[in-house]
């Protein structure tokens, strides 16, 4: 049996746009991926709302990616999926594009140091929608955050190439919901799961 860790933020946890509740196991892309891969695979869901990748989150260690990741990792994982970075571009943190690159690379290095034989898939987050400025999240994200999110794909693709990781781009598959400009609809979770399933068949199965 192959074991896969899905480590990410609210879009891995299954945050429902606007309501803030969590999609059930029949809707989240992680659970759908488990169903598609079948009994020979074990998906470990490790998403957390408002989790940053490399910024020290004021809400604590559980929400600070590079600090909490080692607690999830061990040598039993065959694949580690890293799907975060959006929360680091909140306006109060204001990282540079180079900070983002170095932060993701640090997460990769942490993973490699513990899961020496695991394949690593880094997922580039979707760009933010302007509708985020009219929602609750307008207090966290601004125009600069939105602009930085448009660089995710190129940054993550370059990181994957330089660090011998697999690259998967959410922005090529889905868009964030216009309800809050940040999270995924039920339909998007379905699309992600099926495209990631095809990706896994090609690269890890």
Backbone as a printed PyTorch tensor [residue, N CA C, xyz], in Angstrom:
tensor([[[  0.8360,  -1.2030,   0.0000],
         [  0.0000,   0.0000,   0.0000],
         [  0.8690,   1.2510,   0.0000]],

        [[  0.5620,   2.1970,  -0.9040],
         [  1.2800,   3.4540,  -0.9450],
         [  0.5780,   4.4800,  -0.0640]],

        [[  1.3790,   5.2530,   0.6340],
         [  0.8560,   6.2240,   1.6000],
         [  1.1680,   7.6360,   1.1160]],

        [[  0.1230,   8.4790,   1.0750],
         [  0.2530,   9.8320,   0.5360],
         [ -0.1880,  10.8650,   1.5650]],

        [[  0.6900,  11.8210,   1.8550],
         [  0.3440,  12.9210,   2.7520],
         [ -0.1090,  14.1160,   1.9280]],

        [[ -1.2690,  14.6620,   2.2530],
         [ -1.7600,  15.8910,   1.6270],
         [ -1.6710,  17.0110,   2.6600]],

        [[ -0.6260,  17.8130,   2.5750],
         [ -0.3540,  18.8600,   3.5550],
         [ -0.6550,  20.2220,   2.9390]],

        [[ -1.5970,  20.9440,   3.5570],
         [ -1.9520,  22.2170,   2.9660],
         [ -2.7240,  23.1320,   3.8830]],

        [[ -3.4170,  24.0690,   3.2640],
         [ -4.1720,  25.0800,   4.0130],
         [ -5.6700,  24.8160,   3.9040]],

        [[ -6.4680,  25.8700,   3.8900],
         [ -7.9290,  25.6950,   3.9270],
         [ -8.5000,  25.0090,   2.6890]],

        [[ -7.8330,  25.1610,   1.5440],
         [ -8.3240,  24.5060,   0.3400],
         [ -7.9860,  23.0160,   0.3140]],

        [[ -7.1350,  22.5810,   1.2030],
         [ -6.9140,  21.1460,   1.4160],
         [ -7.8300,  20.6590,   2.5380]],

        [[ -8.0390,  21.4790,   3.5270],
         [ -8.9530,  21.1530,   4.6250],
         [-10.3800,  20.9830,   4.1250]],

        [[-10.7740,  21.8210,   3.1260],
         [-12.1130,  21.7180,   2.5670],
         [-13.0400,  22.8450,   2.9560]],

        [[-12.5090,  24.0430,   3.0550],
         [-13.2700,  25.2330,   3.4610],
         [-14.3400,  25.5720,   2.4210]],

        [[-15.5810,  25.7080,   2.8770],
         [-16.6780,  26.0640,   1.9820],
         [-16.7360,  27.5820,   1.8340]],

        [[-16.6800,  28.1050,   0.5980],
         [-16.7240,  29.5570,   0.4000],
         [-17.9030,  30.2050,   1.1070]],

        [[-17.6160,  31.3240,   1.6970],
         [-18.6000,  32.1640,   2.3950],
         [-19.0170,  31.6050,   3.7540]],

        [[-19.4170,  30.3220,   3.8170],
         [-19.9430,  29.7870,   5.0760],
         [-18.8540,  29.4860,   6.0910]],

        [[-17.6790,  29.0650,   5.6020],
         [-16.5940,  28.7130,   6.5120],
         [-16.6920,  27.3170,   7.0820]],

        [[-17.7780,  26.6080,   6.7620],
         [-17.9020,  25.2100,   7.2010],
         [-16.9830,  24.3350,   6.3590]],

        [[-16.9480,  23.0430,   6.6700],
         [-16.0630,  22.1260,   5.9590],
         [-16.8670,  21.1800,   5.0690]],

        [[-16.4050,  21.0340,   3.8210],
         [-17.0220,  20.0420,   2.9520],
         [-16.8860,  18.6500,   3.5730]],

        [[-17.8690,  17.7940,   3.3190],
         [-17.8110,  16.4460,   3.8620],
         [-16.8510,  15.5660,   3.0590]],

        [[-16.6580,  14.3450,   3.5180],
         [-15.6720,  13.4640,   2.9100],
         [-16.0380,  13.0300,   1.4940]],

        [[-17.2910,  13.2570,   1.1120],
         [-17.7030,  12.9320,  -0.2490],
         [-17.4860,  14.0950,  -1.2110]],

        [[-16.9350,  15.1930,  -0.6890],
         [-16.7600,  16.4050,  -1.4880],
         [-15.3130,  16.8810,  -1.5420]],

        [[-14.5770,  16.7640,  -0.4510],
         [-13.1940,  17.2520,  -0.4120],
         [-12.3260,  16.5340,  -1.4490]],

        [[-11.4290,  17.2770,  -2.0940],
         [-10.5980,  16.6630,  -3.1280],
         [ -9.7150,  15.5560,  -2.5620]],

        [[ -9.3090,  15.6980,  -1.3200],
         [ -8.4690,  14.6730,  -0.6990],
         [ -9.2260,  13.3510,  -0.5400]],

        [[-10.4640,  13.4370,  -0.0810],
         [-11.2770,  12.2340,   0.0910],
         [-11.6660,  11.6290,  -1.2520]],

        [[-11.9700,  12.4910,  -2.2170],
         [-12.3010,  12.0020,  -3.5530],
         [-11.1050,  11.2970,  -4.1910]],

        [[ -9.9190,  11.8470,  -3.9610],
         [ -8.7090,  11.2210,  -4.4940],
         [ -8.5020,   9.8380,  -3.8810]],

        [[ -8.7820,   9.7070,  -2.5930],
         [ -8.6960,   8.4130,  -1.9350],
         [ -9.6270,   7.4020,  -2.6140]],

        [[-10.8450,   7.8180,  -2.8780],
         [-11.8090,   6.9260,  -3.5200],
         [-11.3600,   6.5190,  -4.9210]],

        [[-10.7900,   7.4640,  -5.6480],
         [-10.3430,   7.1760,  -7.0090],
         [ -9.1330,   6.2470,  -7.0350]],

        [[ -8.2050,   6.4490,  -6.1180],
         [ -6.9960,   5.6200,  -6.0820],
         [ -7.2760,   4.2140,  -5.5550]],

        [[ -8.2390,   4.1170,  -4.6420],
         [ -8.6360,   2.7970,  -4.1690],
         [ -7.8680,   2.2950,  -2.9670]],

        [[ -8.1180,   1.0320,  -2.6500],
         [ -7.6460,   0.4350,  -1.4040],
         [ -6.1390,   0.2290,  -1.3240]],

        [[ -5.4460,   0.3490,  -2.4380],
         [ -3.9930,   0.1780,  -2.4150],
         [ -3.2510,   1.4700,  -2.0580]],

        [[ -4.0350,   2.4890,  -1.7340],
         [ -3.4570,   3.7770,  -1.3580],
         [ -4.1110,   4.2790,  -0.0770]],

        [[ -3.3240,   4.9740,   0.7240],
         [ -3.8470,   5.6050,   1.9270],
         [ -3.5490,   7.0920,   1.8730]],

        [[ -4.6130,   7.8940,   1.8460],
         [ -4.4710,   9.3450,   1.8610],
         [ -4.5480,   9.8440,   3.3050]],

        [[ -3.5580,  10.6150,   3.7230],
         [ -3.5730,  11.2470,   5.0370],
         [ -3.8690,  12.7310,   4.8220]],

        [[ -5.0330,  13.1770,   5.2950],
         [ -5.4360,  14.5660,   5.1360],
         [ -4.8040,  15.4290,   6.2260]],

        [[ -4.0930,  16.4670,   5.8150],
         [ -3.4350,  17.3440,   6.7800],
         [ -3.5790,  18.8000,   6.3520]],

        [[ -4.8280,  19.1930,   6.1320],
         [ -5.1000,  20.5780,   5.7980],
         [ -5.4780,  21.3630,   7.0490]],

        [[ -5.2770,  22.6690,   7.0090],
         [ -5.5950,  23.5170,   8.1590],
         [ -5.8870,  24.9280,   7.6630]],

        [[ -7.0230,  25.4730,   8.0440],
         [ -7.3860,  26.8160,   7.6100],
         [ -6.3980,  27.8590,   8.1310]],

        [[ -6.0830,  28.8000,   7.2630],
         [ -5.1760,  29.9170,   7.5600],
         [ -3.7420,  29.4710,   7.8380]],

        [[ -3.3770,  28.2800,   7.3930],
         [ -1.9870,  27.8320,   7.5880],
         [ -1.0720,  28.5240,   6.5770]],

        [[ -0.0140,  29.0940,   7.0780],
         [  1.0150,  29.6640,   6.2230],
         [  2.0440,  28.5970,   5.8830]],

        [[  2.8760,  28.9170,   4.9110],
         [  3.9480,  28.0000,   4.5230],
         [  5.2380,  28.3150,   5.2680]],

        [[  5.6880,  29.5430,   5.1640],
         [  6.9990,  29.9160,   5.6960],
         [  6.9620,  31.0970,   6.6580]],

        [[  5.8480,  31.8010,   6.7170],
         [  5.6850,  32.9220,   7.6450],
         [  5.3160,  32.3840,   9.0230]],

        [[  5.9040,  32.9460,  10.0750],
         [  5.5190,  32.5760,  11.4330],
         [  4.1290,  33.1140,  11.7100]],

        [[  3.1510,  32.2080,  11.7270],
         [  1.7610,  32.5970,  11.8820],
         [  1.4720,  32.9970,  13.3320]],

        [[  0.8800,  34.1640,  13.5530],
         [  0.5780,  34.5950,  14.9270],
         [ -0.4200,  33.6870,  15.6380]],

        [[ -1.1150,  32.8270,  14.8770],
         [ -2.0690,  31.9000,  15.4830],
         [ -1.4240,  30.6150,  15.9780]],

        [[ -0.0980,  30.5110,  15.8440],
         [  0.5970,  29.3880,  16.4630],
         [  1.2430,  28.3890,  15.5220]],

        [[  1.8870,  27.3980,  16.1270],
         [  2.6710,  26.4070,  15.3900],
         [  1.8070,  25.5820,  14.4360]],

        [[  0.6190,  25.1780,  14.8600],
         [ -0.2400,  24.3490,  14.0130],
         [ -0.5600,  25.0300,  12.6870]],

        [[ -0.5500,  26.3530,  12.6940],
         [ -0.8720,  27.1080,  11.4840],
         [  0.3790,  27.6350,  10.7810]],

        [[  1.5400,  27.2290,  11.2390],
         [  2.8110,  27.6260,  10.6220],
         [  3.4130,  26.4060,   9.9420]],

        [[  3.3240,  26.3690,   8.6180],
         [  3.6550,  25.1760,   7.8620],
         [  4.9930,  24.5420,   8.1530]],

        [[  6.0660,  25.3240,   8.0760],
         [  7.3930,  24.7340,   8.2250],
         [  7.6630,  24.2290,   9.6420]],

        [[  6.9120,  24.7360,  10.6140],
         [  7.1010,  24.2900,  11.9940],
         [  6.3180,  23.0160,  12.3030]],

        [[  5.1150,  22.8880,  11.7340],
         [  4.2620,  21.7410,  12.0620],
         [  4.4820,  20.5560,  11.1160]],

        [[  4.9990,  20.8070,   9.9150],
         [  5.1800,  19.7270,   8.9370],
         [  5.9550,  18.5310,   9.4750]],

        [[  7.0890,  18.7150,  10.1760],
         [  7.8410,  17.5440,  10.6620],
         [  7.0290,  16.6110,  11.5510]],

        [[  5.9960,  17.1230,  12.2050],
         [  5.1730,  16.2780,  13.0740],
         [  4.3050,  15.3090,  12.2700]],

        [[  4.0950,  15.6350,  10.9950],
         [  3.2970,  14.7580,  10.1280],
         [  4.1640,  13.7490,   9.3690]],

        [[  5.4210,  14.0770,   9.1820],
         [  6.2740,  13.2860,   8.2980],
         [  6.9190,  12.0880,   8.9870]],

        [[  7.0390,  11.0120,   8.2260],
         [  7.8650,   9.8740,   8.6300],
         [  8.2120,   9.0800,   7.3770]],

        [[  9.0430,   8.0770,   7.5400],
         [  9.5490,   7.3310,   6.3890],
         [  8.5300,   6.4050,   5.7370]],

        [[  7.3040,   6.3680,   6.2710],
         [  6.2940,   5.4890,   5.6750],
         [  5.6060,   6.1360,   4.4730]],

        [[  5.8140,   7.4280,   4.2580],
         [  5.1500,   8.1030,   3.1380],
         [  5.8940,   7.8620,   1.8250]],

        [[  5.1290,   7.4690,   0.8230],
         [  5.6720,   7.2910,  -0.5220],
         [  5.5690,   8.5830,  -1.3270]],

        [[  4.5670,   9.3850,  -0.9940],
         [  4.3250,  10.6460,  -1.6960],
         [  3.9380,  11.7090,  -0.6740]],

        [[  4.4940,  12.9090,  -0.8410],
         [  4.1000,  14.0540,  -0.0090],
         [  3.6390,  15.1630,  -0.9460]],

        [[  2.3890,  15.5790,  -0.7700],
         [  1.8200,  16.6750,  -1.5460],
         [  1.8380,  17.9360,  -0.6870]],

        [[  2.4830,  18.9790,  -1.1840],
         [  2.5720,  20.2580,  -0.4810],
         [  1.7200,  21.2710,  -1.2300]],

        [[  0.6570,  21.7390,  -0.5840],
         [ -0.3090,  22.6080,  -1.2610],
         [ -0.6310,  23.8260,  -0.4060]],

        [[  0.2960,  24.7410,  -0.3400],
         [  0.0610,  25.9590,   0.4420],
         [  0.9560,  27.0970,  -0.0330]],

        [[  0.7180,  28.2760,   0.4980],
         [  1.4550,  29.4590,   0.0890],
         [  0.5770,  30.6970,  -0.0030]],

        [[ -0.7250,  30.5020,  -0.1740],
         [ -1.6320,  31.6380,  -0.3250],
         [ -1.6600,  32.5360,   0.9100]],

        [[ -1.7050,  31.9310,   2.0880],
         [ -1.8190,  32.7390,   3.3070],
         [ -0.5710,  33.5590,   3.6010]],

        [[  0.5450,  33.1810,   3.0070],
         [  1.7780,  33.9350,   3.2180],
         [  1.7610,  35.2890,   2.5270]],

        [[  0.8640,  35.4620,   1.5360],
         [  0.8320,  36.7420,   0.8190],
         [ -0.2130,  37.6950,   1.4000]],

        [[ -0.6790,  37.4090,   2.6050],
         [ -1.5510,  38.3580,   3.2800],
         [ -0.8180,  39.6940,   3.4450]],

        [[ -1.5640,  40.7670,   3.4070],
         [ -0.9430,  42.0930,   3.3780],
         [ -0.1340,  42.4050,   4.6300]],

        [[ -0.4750,  41.7960,   5.7480],
         [  0.2830,  42.0640,   6.9730],
         [  1.6580,  41.4080,   6.9480]],

        [[  1.8200,  40.3560,   6.1260],
         [  3.1060,  39.6580,   6.0260],
         [  3.9880,  40.2670,   4.9310]],

        [[  3.3720,  40.5510,   3.7730],
         [  4.0210,  41.2450,   2.6560],
         [  5.3770,  40.6530,   2.2520]],

        [[  5.4270,  39.3710,   1.9140],
         [  6.7000,  38.7890,   1.4790],
         [  7.0310,  39.1800,   0.0400]],

        [[  8.3080,  39.1500,  -0.2940],
         [  8.7160,  39.3580,  -1.6770],
         [  8.5340,  38.0510,  -2.4490]],

        [[  8.6200,  38.1220,  -3.7670],
         [  8.5260,  36.9030,  -4.5720],
         [  9.6960,  35.9670,  -4.2570]],

        [[ 10.8330,  36.5370,  -3.9460],
         [ 11.9890,  35.7160,  -3.5730],
         [ 11.7570,  35.0480,  -2.2210]],

        [[ 11.1060,  35.7330,  -1.3140],
         [ 10.7510,  35.1270,  -0.0260],
         [  9.8560,  33.9070,  -0.2360]],

        [[  8.9080,  34.0340,  -1.1660],
         [  8.0020,  32.9260,  -1.4560],
         [  8.7940,  31.7320,  -1.9800]],

        [[  9.6860,  31.9770,  -2.9050],
         [ 10.5010,  30.8980,  -3.4850],
         [ 11.3330,  30.2020,  -2.3990]],

        [[ 12.0090,  30.9790,  -1.5880],
         [ 12.8490,  30.4020,  -0.5320],
         [ 12.0100,  29.6530,   0.5000]],

        [[ 10.8110,  30.1690,   0.7750],
         [  9.9400,  29.5210,   1.7570],
         [  9.4540,  28.1640,   1.3030]],

        [[  9.0640,  28.0600,   0.0400],
         [  8.6170,  26.7730,  -0.5090],
         [  9.7860,  25.7960,  -0.5540]],

        [[ 10.9460,  26.2830,  -0.9390],
         [ 12.1290,  25.4120,  -0.9950],
         [ 12.4890,  24.8820,   0.3920]],

        [[ 12.2970,  25.7020,   1.4050],
         [ 12.5630,  25.2430,   2.7670],
         [ 11.6310,  24.1000,   3.1540]],

        [[ 10.3680,  24.2080,   2.7570],
         [  9.4040,  23.1460,   3.0350],
         [  9.7970,  21.8530,   2.3220]],

        [[ 10.2830,  21.9870,   1.1090],
         [ 10.7500,  20.8270,   0.3490],
         [ 11.9470,  20.1850,   1.0410]],

        [[ 12.8790,  21.0040,   1.4990],
         [ 14.0730,  20.4740,   2.1610],
         [ 13.7290,  19.7580,   3.4600]],

        [[ 12.7690,  20.2860,   4.1930],
         [ 12.3070,  19.6230,   5.4200],
         [ 11.7440,  18.2450,   5.0710]],

        [[ 10.9360,  18.2040,   4.0220],
         [ 10.3290,  16.9390,   3.5940],
         [ 11.3940,  15.9340,   3.1760]],

        [[ 12.3560,  16.3750,   2.3950],
         [ 13.4150,  15.4790,   1.9210],
         [ 14.2790,  14.9540,   3.0610]],

        [[ 14.4560,  15.7550,   4.0960],
         [ 15.3110,  15.3400,   5.2060],
         [ 14.6870,  14.2200,   6.0390]],

        [[ 13.3590,  14.1210,   6.0060],
         [ 12.6560,  13.1130,   6.8030],
         [ 12.1490,  11.9670,   5.9360]],

        [[ 11.5710,  12.3060,   4.7990],
         [ 11.0410,  11.2860,   3.8650],
         [ 12.0010,  11.1740,   2.6840]],

        [[ 13.1020,  10.4980,   2.9130],
         [ 14.2040,  10.5060,   1.9550],
         [ 13.8610,   9.8650,   0.6140]],

        [[ 12.9080,   8.9590,   0.5940],
         [ 12.5870,   8.2570,  -0.6550],
         [ 11.2250,   8.6410,  -1.2320]],

        [[ 10.5640,   9.6000,  -0.6100],
         [  9.2280,   9.9780,  -1.0640],
         [  9.2920,  10.9010,  -2.2840]],

        [[  8.3360,  10.7360,  -3.1760],
         [  8.1630,  11.6980,  -4.2520],
         [  7.4110,  12.8990,  -3.6830]],

        [[  7.8040,  14.0780,  -4.1180],
         [  7.1800,  15.3030,  -3.6170],
         [  6.4370,  15.9890,  -4.7550]],

        [[  5.1740,  16.2840,  -4.5250],
         [  4.3630,  17.0400,  -5.4750],
         [  4.0980,  18.4080,  -4.8710]],

        [[  4.5400,  19.4560,  -5.5340],
         [  4.2120,  20.7900,  -5.0500],
         [  3.0820,  21.3440,  -5.9260]],

        [[  2.0500,  21.8240,  -5.2520],
         [  0.8720,  22.3430,  -5.9410],
         [  0.8720,  23.8610,  -5.8860]],

        [[  0.8190,  24.4580,  -7.0480],
         [  0.7360,  25.9080,  -7.1310],
         [ -0.6970,  26.3610,  -6.8520]],

        [[ -0.8940,  27.2450,  -5.8670],
         [ -2.2510,  27.7170,  -5.5500],
         [ -2.8540,  28.5290,  -6.6990]],

        [[ -4.1590,  28.6470,  -6.6810],
         [ -4.8460,  29.4980,  -7.6530],
         [ -4.5930,  30.9750,  -7.3510]],

        [[ -4.6440,  31.7620,  -8.3880],
         [ -4.5850,  33.2010,  -8.1840],
         [ -5.8650,  33.6650,  -7.4820]],

        [[ -5.7540,  34.6940,  -6.7010],
         [ -6.9040,  35.2410,  -5.9930],
         [ -7.7940,  36.0300,  -6.9510]],

        [[ -9.0650,  36.0880,  -6.6200],
         [-10.0140,  36.8720,  -7.4100],
         [-10.2240,  38.2410,  -6.7680]],

        [[-10.5420,  39.2290,  -7.5880],
         [-10.8230,  40.5690,  -7.0640],
         [-12.0020,  40.5840,  -6.1000]],

        [[-12.8410,  39.5640,  -6.1870],
         [-14.0020,  39.5060,  -5.2940],
         [-13.6040,  39.3490,  -3.8360]],

        [[-12.3440,  39.0010,  -3.5990],
         [-11.8670,  38.8580,  -2.2200],
         [-11.9160,  40.2070,  -1.4970]],

        [[-11.8760,  41.2960,  -2.2650],
         [-11.8600,  42.6330,  -1.6640],
         [-13.2280,  43.0770,  -1.1500]],

        [[-14.2620,  42.3210,  -1.4880],
         [-15.5990,  42.6670,  -1.0140],
         [-16.1140,  41.6500,   0.0010]],

        [[-15.2170,  40.7690,   0.4470],
         [-15.6160,  39.7290,   1.3850],
         [-14.8890,  39.9270,   2.7140]],

        [[-15.1420,  39.0070,   3.6210],
         [-14.4970,  39.0140,   4.9360],
         [-12.9840,  39.1060,   4.8230]],

        [[-12.4400,  38.4730,   3.7890],
         [-10.9820,  38.3840,   3.6560],
         [-10.3320,  39.6680,   3.1550]],

        [[-11.1260,  40.6970,   2.9060],
         [-10.5560,  41.9780,   2.4820],
         [ -9.6460,  42.5610,   3.5560]],

        [[ -9.8210,  42.1420,   4.7920],
         [ -8.9620,  42.6180,   5.8770],
         [ -7.6030,  41.9200,   5.8890]],

        [[ -7.5030,  40.8160,   5.1210],
         [ -6.2560,  40.0540,   5.0880],
         [ -5.5020,  40.1890,   3.7590]],

        [[ -6.2590,  40.3570,   2.6750],
         [ -5.6450,  40.4050,   1.3480],
         [ -6.0000,  41.7140,   0.6430]],

        [[ -5.0380,  42.2310,  -0.1360],
         [ -5.2680,  43.4740,  -0.8620],
         [ -4.8310,  43.3120,  -2.3180]],

        [[ -4.7550,  44.4330,  -3.0380],
         [ -4.3720,  44.3840,  -4.4510],
         [ -2.9700,  43.8160,  -4.6490]],

        [[ -2.0860,  44.1270,  -3.7240],
         [ -0.7190,  43.6020,  -3.8190],
         [ -0.7290,  42.0820,  -3.6520]],

        [[ -1.5570,  41.5880,  -2.7300],
         [ -1.6960,  40.1340,  -2.5440],
         [ -2.2060,  39.4820,  -3.8240]],

        [[ -3.2010,  40.0890,  -4.4310],
         [ -3.7740,  39.5470,  -5.6670],
         [ -2.7160,  39.5040,  -6.7700]],

        [[ -1.9480,  40.5740,  -6.8920],
         [ -0.9030,  40.6210,  -7.9220],
         [  0.1550,  39.5440,  -7.6860]],

        [[  0.5510,  39.3680,  -6.4400],
         [  1.5550,  38.3500,  -6.1320],
         [  1.0390,  36.9460,  -6.4610]],

        [[ -0.2550,  36.7290,  -6.2640],
         [ -0.8150,  35.4030,  -6.5330],
         [ -0.7280,  35.0350,  -8.0110]],

        [[ -0.6180,  36.0320,  -8.8920],
         [ -0.5090,  35.7400, -10.3210],
         [  0.8570,  35.1620, -10.6780]],

        [[  1.8050,  35.2330,  -9.7510],
         [  3.1480,  34.7050, -10.0020],
         [  3.3390,  33.2880,  -9.4570]],

        [[  2.3390,  32.7680,  -8.7690],
         [  2.4830,  31.4470,  -8.1570],
         [  2.9270,  30.3840,  -9.1600]],

        [[  2.2460,  30.3020, -10.2800],
         [  2.5220,  29.2350, -11.2460],
         [  3.9820,  29.2290, -11.6930]],

        [[  4.4920,  30.3820, -12.0940],
         [  5.8670,  30.4460, -12.5830],
         [  6.8770,  30.1470, -11.4720]],

        [[  6.6010,  30.6280, -10.2710],
         [  7.5100,  30.3940,  -9.1490],
         [  7.5500,  28.9090,  -8.7810]],

        [[  6.3920,  28.3000,  -8.6380],
         [  6.3300,  26.9020,  -8.2090],
         [  6.8890,  25.9680,  -9.2810]],

        [[  6.6290,  26.3000, -10.5290],
         [  7.1640,  25.4730, -11.6190],
         [  8.6870,  25.5010, -11.6150]],

        [[  9.2460,  26.6670, -11.3950],
         [ 10.7020,  26.7930, -11.3320],
         [ 11.2690,  26.0380, -10.1340]],

        [[ 10.5980,  26.1460,  -8.9900],
         [ 11.0320,  25.4380,  -7.7840],
         [ 11.0330,  23.9360,  -8.0170]],

        [[  9.9770,  23.4310,  -8.6380],
         [  9.8670,  21.9920,  -8.8930],
         [ 11.0260,  21.5120,  -9.7570]],

        [[ 11.3330,  22.2590, -10.7920],
         [ 12.4160,  21.8770, -11.6940],
         [ 13.7580,  21.8880, -10.9850]],

        [[ 14.0090,  22.9060, -10.1880],
         [ 15.3000,  23.0510,  -9.5150],
         [ 15.4870,  22.0820,  -8.3540]],

        [[ 14.3740,  21.5690,  -7.8080],
         [ 14.4600,  20.7120,  -6.6270],
         [ 13.9870,  19.2800,  -6.8690]],

        [[ 13.8680,  18.9320,  -8.1610],
         [ 13.5100,  17.5640,  -8.5470],
         [ 12.1970,  17.1160,  -7.9130]],

        [[ 11.1950,  17.9830,  -7.9950],
         [  9.8560,  17.6690,  -7.4960],
         [  8.8740,  17.6200,  -8.6610]],

        [[  7.7550,  17.0040,  -8.4310],
         [  6.6700,  17.0270,  -9.4020],
         [  5.8560,  18.3020,  -9.2050]],

        [[  5.3330,  18.8410, -10.2970],
         [  4.6200,  20.1150, -10.2660],
         [  3.1940,  19.9360, -10.7610]],

        [[  2.2440,  20.4570,  -9.9660],
         [  0.8320,  20.3830, -10.3160],
         [  0.2320,  21.7680, -10.1050]],

        [[ -0.4510,  22.2800, -11.1220],
         [ -0.9010,  23.6750, -11.1050],
         [ -2.4190,  23.7580, -10.9990]],

        [[ -2.9280,  24.1630,  -9.8300],
         [ -4.3670,  24.3230,  -9.6530],
         [ -4.9180,  25.3850, -10.6000]],

        [[ -4.1340,  26.3980, -10.8870],
         [ -4.6140,  27.5180, -11.6830],
         [ -4.9370,  27.1200, -13.1210]],

        [[ -4.4010,  25.9980, -13.5670],
         [ -4.6830,  25.5010, -14.9150],
         [ -5.9820,  24.6930, -14.9620]],

        [[ -6.5380,  24.3960, -13.8000],
         [ -7.6830,  23.4920, -13.7190],
         [ -8.9530,  24.1920, -13.2490]],

        [[ -8.8220,  25.0120, -12.2120],
         [ -9.9980,  25.6270, -11.5860],
         [ -9.7350,  27.0990, -11.2850]],

        [[-10.7890,  27.7850, -10.8750],
         [-10.6910,  29.1460, -10.3740],
         [-11.2840,  29.1910,  -8.9730]],

        [[-10.8510,  30.1650,  -8.1940],
         [-11.4450,  30.3220,  -6.8650],
         [-12.8850,  30.7890,  -7.0140]],

        [[-13.6830,  30.5200,  -6.0080],
         [-15.0910,  30.9070,  -6.0310],
         [-15.2290,  32.4300,  -5.9550]],

        [[-16.1570,  32.9720,  -6.7260],
         [-16.4250,  34.4060,  -6.6650],
         [-17.1310,  34.7980,  -5.3760]],

        [[-17.5850,  33.7990,  -4.6250],
         [-18.2670,  34.0870,  -3.3590],
         [-17.3240,  34.7070,  -2.3360]],

        [[-16.0500,  34.2720,  -2.3600],
         [-15.1030,  34.8780,  -1.4140],
         [-13.7320,  35.1730,  -2.0280]],

        [[-13.5230,  34.7670,  -3.2820],
         [-12.2860,  35.0940,  -3.9770],
         [-11.0870,  34.2960,  -3.5460]],

        [[-11.3040,  33.2160,  -2.7750],
         [-10.1850,  32.5080,  -2.1660],
         [-10.3290,  30.9840,  -2.1800]],

        [[-11.5540,  30.5010,  -1.9670],
         [-11.7520,  29.0640,  -1.7810],
         [-12.4510,  28.4060,  -2.9650]],

        [[-12.5680,  27.0710,  -2.9040],
         [-13.0610,  26.2950,  -4.0290],
         [-14.5190,  25.8690,  -3.8760]],

        [[-15.2090,  25.8370,  -4.9840],
         [-16.5700,  25.3080,  -5.0290],
         [-16.5200,  23.7800,  -4.9750]],

        [[-17.6720,  23.1860,  -4.7680],
         [-17.7980,  21.7260,  -4.7830],
         [-17.3230,  21.1680,  -6.1170]],

        [[-17.6950,  21.8370,  -7.1920],
         [-17.3170,  21.3850,  -8.5330],
         [-15.8070,  21.4430,  -8.7350]],

        [[-15.1750,  22.4420,  -8.1590],
         [-13.7210,  22.5690,  -8.2880],
         [-13.0050,  21.4460,  -7.5450]],

        [[-13.5050,  21.0810,  -6.3780],
         [-12.9110,  19.9510,  -5.6480],
         [-12.9890,  18.6780,  -6.4920]],

        [[-14.0950,  18.4990,  -7.1800],
         [-14.2810,  17.3280,  -8.0460],
         [-13.2540,  17.3440,  -9.1890]],

        [[-13.0900,  18.4910,  -9.8270],
         [-12.1410,  18.6110, -10.9310],
         [-10.7100,  18.3650, -10.4590]],

        [[-10.3560,  18.9420,  -9.3170],
         [ -9.0090,  18.7720,  -8.7710],
         [ -8.7240,  17.3010,  -8.5070]],

        [[ -9.6560,  16.6300,  -7.8580],
         [ -9.4550,  15.2200,  -7.5190],
         [ -9.2340,  14.3760,  -8.7620]],

        [[-10.0190,  14.5990,  -9.7850],
         [ -9.9130,  13.7690, -10.9850],
         [ -8.6470,  14.0820, -11.7880]],

        [[ -8.2720,  15.3400, -11.8670],
         [ -7.0350,  15.6890, -12.5690],
         [ -5.8100,  15.2040, -11.7920]],

        [[ -5.8730,  15.2920, -10.4790],
         [ -4.7590,  14.8190,  -9.6660],
         [ -4.6630,  13.2960,  -9.7170]],

        [[ -5.7910,  12.6380,  -9.8060],
         [ -5.8110,  11.1830,  -9.9770],
         [ -5.0890,  10.7970, -11.2700]],

        [[ -5.4030,  11.4740, -12.3640],
         [ -4.7280,  11.2090, -13.6400],
         [ -3.2320,  11.4850, -13.5290]],

        [[ -2.8960,  12.5460, -12.8100],
         [ -1.4900,  12.9110, -12.5970],
         [ -0.7720,  11.8060, -11.8130]],

        [[ -1.4200,  11.2990, -10.7870],
         [ -0.8320,  10.2330,  -9.9730],
         [ -0.6450,   8.9490, -10.7760]],

        [[ -1.6040,   8.6420, -11.6180],
         [ -1.4890,   7.4470, -12.4570],
         [ -0.2600,   7.5470, -13.3540]],

        [[  0.0050,   8.7430, -13.8110],
         [  1.1460,   8.9580, -14.7150],
         [  2.4800,   8.9750, -13.9930]],

        [[  2.5010,   9.5360, -12.7770],
         [  3.7930,   9.8150, -12.1400],
         [  4.1350,   8.9730, -10.9070]],

        [[  3.1490,   8.4210, -10.2270],
         [  3.4870,   7.7050,  -8.9850],
         [  2.9780,   6.2770,  -8.9190]],

        [[  2.0730,   5.9090,  -9.7950],
         [  1.4890,   4.5710,  -9.6990],
         [  2.3550,   3.5250, -10.4240]]])
